[in-house]
């Protein structure tokens, strides 16, 4: 059985595609492509299960069409729609400090404030303007050097030092 703390969420199966068992995977991180992985982990009936990929291709920057082994018709693939997709930490390629990432890479990272402690996980990243924001629950954290002290990619943690006024806005 795959333990919850051994994987992180990278997307969701949104719909079927065509008649040969392909599904559309809406993703926040294309790590499986960078890691050259053979499988993705799906939550089926509350259990994390590995699903081996026959093939995949990117449809856009946030959607891939995936064909899983054993799913050969749209009816079979329809069972997977709405399923969350995860990726094992152990298969995540080593990250170098100089690597550049899409802002969406930080979705799911834990956020810890130097004074307040654990704030939650980054639910979403808004990079639609030059002022990038990390959404942690109802808290909006500007992704700027003055606030972000350290990023631990392997531990998927962002250490921040936020002004108390910013934290007070969300009480």
N, C-alpha and C positions, 0 to 999 in steps of 0.2 A: 504494500500500500504506500502511496506517495504522501509524505507528510506536508501539511499546509505551509510550514516554514521553509520548505525546500524549493518552493516555486513562487513566482510573482505573476500577477495578471498582466497580460499584454493585449487583450482585446476580447472580441465577442463574435461568434458566428451569427450573421444577421439574416441570411436568406440562402436559398439554393440558387444555383446558376446552371442553366441548361438541363439536359436530361441524363447526363452520364455520371451524376453523383458529386459534382463540384459544389462547393459552398463558398460564399463570400465571407471573408474574415476581415472585419473592421479592426484595425490594430493601432496601438499607440507606440509600439516598438517592434521593429523588424529584426529583432535579435536572432531569430531562427535562421535567417538568411546569412547574417554575418558569422554565425557559429557553424553553419553548414550542418544543421541538425536534421535527423531523420524523423523526429516526432515532435508533436506538441501535446500538451496536457489539457484535457477538457474536464470540466466538472459535470459528471453524469450522476443524477440522483444523489447529490451531495458527496460523491466520492471522486477523487482526482484520478483520472485514467489516462495512460499514454495512448495517443492515436498516431499511427505511422502514416506519413505522407507518401503518396505515390508521386505526386508532382504538385507544383504551385507556380503561379505567375502573378506578377503585380499588375493590378488594374489601375491603381493611382498611388499617391504617396501614403494613403491611409487604408487602402483596401487591396487584399490579395485574394485570388481565386485558388482554392485548395481542394485537392482530390485526395481523400483518405482511403487507405487500403481497406477493402471490404465494403465500401459504399459505392455501388455502381449505378444506382438509379436516383432520380430526384426524390422519389418516395422514401428511400432509405436515408438519404441525406437530410430530408426534412426533419428527422428526429433530432438533428444537431442544432437546429435554428434556435437562437436565444441562449446558447450555451457559452459560458465564459471560457476563455482560453488562457492558459498559463504557460510559463517557460521555466525550466529548472535553473536555479542559480548556478549549479555545478557545470552547466554547459555554456554559461555566459562567457563570452571571450574576455580575456584579460583587458582591462581598460587602462590606458595610459593617460597621465595627467594632461598631456597636450592634445588629446583627441578632441575633436569637435563633435557635438551631438545636436540632433534636433531637440528643441525644447521639450517635445513630448516624451523624450527619453526619461525625464525626471518624474513622470507620472508614476505614482506608487512608492516613491521614496519617502522614508520617514523623516519628519522635521523635528529637530530638537533645538530649543532655545537655551542659550547659556544660563539664563536666569530662571525662566519659567519651566524648563524641562521639556518633556515630550508634548508636542502640539497636535500630532496626528500625521496622516499620510497626505501627500499631494494628490488630490482628486483629479485636478485638471490644471493645464497650463494655458494661459491666454497670451499668445504671442502675436496677436493681431495688430498691435501697435508697438512703438519702440519701447514702451514701458511694460516689460514682460511681468506677468503676475503668476505666482503659485497660489492655487486655491487649496486651502487645508480646512475642510469643513466650511464654515462661514467666514473664516479668516482669509484675507487677501494679503499676500506677502510680496512686495516688490523684489524681483530677482536682480538685486544690485549688489555691487561689491561692498558697500557700506554695511549691509545686513548679512550677507552670506559669508560666513567665516571659513567653512571647510566643506568639501564634498567627498564622501567616502563611497565610491562607485561599487566596490565589492560588497560593502555592507548596506548599500542603497539608503544612505542617510545623508541629510543636509543639516549641518550645524549652523544656526543663525544666532545673531545677537540683535534682537529687535528692541526698539525703544518701547518703554512701558506704555507710552501713549497709544502706540499702535495696538498693543495687546488689550488695552483698556477699551478700545472702540468696540470690541466684540464681547464685552461682558453684559 
